[in-house]
């Protein structure tokens, strides 16, 4: 009990000294593990995830000797909680390992919903069990997370040898504590990867789900466009037209549907193998209210007229989630006091190139005839 009071007293007096005490504890733990692994490599090579956790608890308790920490307060939590081991209420140890001869692995979820309350200082204890002699490293948790990958959810990638300047948090321009306590860390990550792709001139979108980019609960299953209900198709197409107006430009461009395709898949789990048909199927417009046009014009202008009221409704009263997507994908609209007029202005610029009185058509809703 005296030792536990000691570390608590240190915390009250000086948090920096308390952190240094924990760092010393983990340094001693690392030394104990490496010494014993060198003496008994075959035993350590046989460790699995659970037996390594048990081993780690034992060695941390040994390291508590002549330290401010109480060996009786080293607890294995494991299971579905984070981190795996808690020391004196406020200190945690996450245990990871690989059977390979390298210092990398997949870590825990970036969404720390199972984080144990009160733990505010965490170390990574990593066992490299491949090679001739198993080795161990202990480093501050946030200093070894270099990237994010997706299994069933976004998870950190671990590299025990990276410098602090190469952590995912350094790359994102934030800190681990600021990131983990943010209201929606997944959205921050999505934004980071999307911006990185833009800088690298790559058209790609992170696909994992977040509350800020999907307005209703969606299945994790991928769906085909043709399997959707008519109202679902219409709602999604209106959003596509708002977010990615480049698809409404009749001018030839082999890449103009790319963002629409990516967004449908990554944000809505919908695949449309014929995305071009959303804007061009049905032939060109040849007659307006029975009068033949001198030159037929693209079907997309009929689509714009048809969806204009839907789009006006969405842009006049956007949901918070839709507004977030507009800010991300078509920010010029979000900077306008009238988002619908801004969007319509973009479309009218496309129409002007083809001598189409688009605003007049939207106001009057004429009937169209099309070429076969």
N, C-alpha and C positions, 0 to 999 in steps of 0.2 A: 504493500500500500504506500510505503514511504517513497518508493521510486516513482509510482504513478503521480503522487502529489508533486514530486520534483519536476517532472516534465510539464505538468499543469502550471506550476509556479513559473517555470521558464517561459511558457507561452504568455502568461499574464504580464511578465516583465518585458519580454523582448521576443517578438515573433521571428525575427531573423536568427537569433540564437537557437530558437526551437527548431527552425528548419535545418540549421547546421547540425544540430544534434541528431536529427533524423537522417541527414545525409551521411553522417559518420556511422550511424547504425547500419545503413545499407552498404556502406563501403566495407565494414567488417563482415557483414553477411556474405558479400561477394568473395572476399578473401577466404572465408571458411569453406564455402562451396568449391572454389577452385582448388584449394589445397586438398580437400577430400576427394574430389574428382580425379586429381592427378594421382593420388594414392590408390584409388579403387575405380579406374575407368570403366571396367566391365559392369559394375553395379550401377553406375550413373547412366551408362548407355541404355540400360533396360528401363529407365524411368518412363512412365507415360504421364499424361497431363495431370491426372489426379495424384499419383504417387510423388510427382515433382512438387505439387502444392504441399503435401504432407512433409516432404523433405525441407521445403522452404520454411515452413513454420518452425520446424525443429532447429534449423540453423539461425533463424532470426532470434529465437529464444536464447540460443547460445550467445549471440552477439549482444544481447541485452545486459550481460554481466558487466558490472562496473560502468553502466550507462544510466541515463535518467529514465530509461524505459523499464517497465515491469514485464518480465517474461510471462507472468500469469495473465497478462492483458494482450497477448498475441493470439488472435482468434482466426481460425479458418472459416470463412463465410462461404466462398465458392458458389456452386449452384448457379442460379440465375441473378445473383447480385453482383454489384461492382463496387469496389475491387474485390479480389479473391481473399485477401487477408487484411485484417484491421489490427492496428497496434495502438494501444492507449487511446481509443476513441477517435482521434483526429488524424491518424496517419494510416495510409493504405498501401498495399503492395499488390500489383496485378502481375500474375505469373503467366508467362508464355514460353513456348519452346518449339524447337524444330528438330527433326531427326536428320536433317541435312547439315552440311558443313558451311553454313552461312548465318548471317545475323539478321535475317529478314523473315517476316511472317505476316499473317493477317491478324489484326487486333480486334478490339471491341467496337460496338456500335457507337457512332458519333452522337446518338441521342441517348444520353445517360439517364434514362427514366428509372433504372434500377440502382442508381448510385446510392450508397449508404449515407444516411444523414450524418452530418457533422464532420465527415472526412474531407479535409481541405488540402492535404498534401499527399501526393501519390507518387510512388516509384514503380518503374517497370523492372521486374526480375526476369531475365531472359536466359534460358538454357539452350546452348548450341550443342546438341547431343551427338551430332555427326563428327566425322574426323577421328583421328586416333585417340584423342583425349577430349572428353566433354569440357566445355568452358562456360562460364557464366559472366554476365554483365548486369549491373544495376545502375539505372540512370533515372532522372526525373521523367515521369510519364510523358509530359508534354514535349520533351526534348527529342523523342525518338519516333514521333509520328510524322511521316513525310508525305503521305498522300492519302487518298480515299478511294476505295473500290466498293463495288456493290455485289453482295451475295443476295440474300433476301432483304437486306436493308443496307444503307451506307455504313461502311466500317473503315476504321483507320488501317493504314498499312504501316508496319513497324520496320524500322532500320536502326539497329542499336549503334551504328557507327557514323551517323550523319552529324554534321555540325548544327548548332542551333539555327543558323541562318537558312537552313534547308528544310525546316519543319513546314508542315502544311499551314500552320498559323502565320509563320513569317511570310510565306508566299501570298497569303490572303490579306496581309496587313492588319492582323489582329493578334490577340493573345488567347491562350487556351481558356483561361477563366472567363474572359469576355465572350468567347465563342460558345462555351458550354452553357452559360447562363442566359444566352440570348433567347428571345421568345420562340424563334423558329430557326435553329441552326441549319436545317436542311436547305431552306431557301437561300441562306447565305452561301452555301456550298454550290448550289445550282447556279447562282449568279456568278460566282467565281469561275466555274468551269465554262459557262457560256461566254463570259468576257474573254477568257483565255483563248477560247476557240476563235472568237472574232479577231483577236490580235494576230492569230496564226493563220487567218484567212481560211478557216475550216468551218464548213456548215455542219454543225452537230449540236445536239442538245442532251444534257443529262436526263436520264429517263425515270429516276426514282420519284415516288409520289411525295407530295407535301401539301399541307392544308392550304397554302397560298396559291397553288397553281391548279387545283382541281376543285371545282365549285360544288361537287356532290360526290358521294362515295362511289368509287368505281371498282369494278372487278380487277383482280390482278391478271386475269386472262386477256390475251390479245383478241380483239374482235375484228371481223371484216366489215367494211363500210356497208356492204349490201345487206348485212344482218341487222342493221339498226332500224329502229322505228322511223317513220317519216319525220316526226317532230324532232327526233334526235339529230337526224341528218341536217334538218333545216337550221336548228340552233347552232350546231357545230360549224356549218358552212358560213353562217353570218359572222361568227367569231373569227373564222379564218380570213374572211374578207376585210374585217376590221384590223386584225393584227398584221396581215401580210398583203397589203394592197398591191405589191409588185405583181401578184398573180392576176390582177385585173387589167394590166397593161397588155393590149393586143400585140404589141411589138414582139417579134421573135426573140426569145431568150430561153435557152435550154435549162437555165437554173432557176427560173422564176417560181416554180412550184416546190422547190426543195424545202424551204422553211415551212410551208403548209404541210407537206408530207411528214417532216420531222415532228412538228408540233402535234399533229393528230396522233402519232404513234407514241411519242414520249410523254405527252401530258394527258392523253385520253385513251391510250391502249387501243387505238383504232388504226387499221391498215387499209389504205385505199390504193389498190394496184393500178387504178385508172384515174388518178387525180386530175388529169387534164380535162376529163369529161365534165367535171363540176363547172367548168367555165366555158367550154366550147361545144359540148354535145348539142345537136339539134340543128346544125347548119347556120349559115350567116343570115342576118336580117336583110330581107329583100324589099318588104313593103311595110309602111307605117300608116295605120288607119286606111288601108287599101291603096295607098299611093306608093308606086314603085320608086325606090331610091335609085339615084343615078349610078351609085356604086354600092353594092352590098357591104354591110359592116359586120364586125365580129359579134358573135353570139353573147360575148361577155357583157355587152351593154344591156341586153335584155335581162341578164342575171342581176346586174346592178339595180335596174329599175325594179325587178321583182323583189329583191331583198331590201330595198331602201327603207321601207317602214320598219322592218325587223331591226335593221341596223340603227335607225334613228332611236328606237325604243331602248336598245342596249346602251347607246352612247349618251342618251339623255339622263338615264338613271342606271349607271353601271353599278354592279355589285362590287364590294370591296375587292373580291378576288379578281374580277374582270379588270378593275382599274389597275391592280398590281401587274397584270399581264400586259395591259396597254403600256404602262410605264417601262416594262422590260423590252417589249417587242416592237412597239410603234410609239416611242416616246414623244414624237412631235405632236400627237393628239393630246397627250396628257398636259402639255404646256399651253394648250388653247383654252379659252373661256367657253368655246362652243365646239366640242369634239366632233359632233356630227358635221358641222359646216366645214371643219378642217378636213375631215375624211372625204366629204363630197368634193371639196376643192381639188384634192389629189386625183379623184376619179375624173373630174372635169378637164384636168390637164391632159389626161390620157385621151379623153373624148375629142378634145380640140384638134389633136393631130389627125383625126379621121373625120372632121367636120360633123361631129355628132352633137346635137343640142341636148346634151344629157340632162341638164337641170330642167329643161322644158318637158322632156319625156317623163322625168320623175314626178313632176307636178301634175301632168295631164294623164298619165298612165294610158297611152295609146295602145291599140292592138297591133301585134306584129305578125308578119308572115315570114317564113324562112325557106331558104333553098333546101332541097333534099340532098 
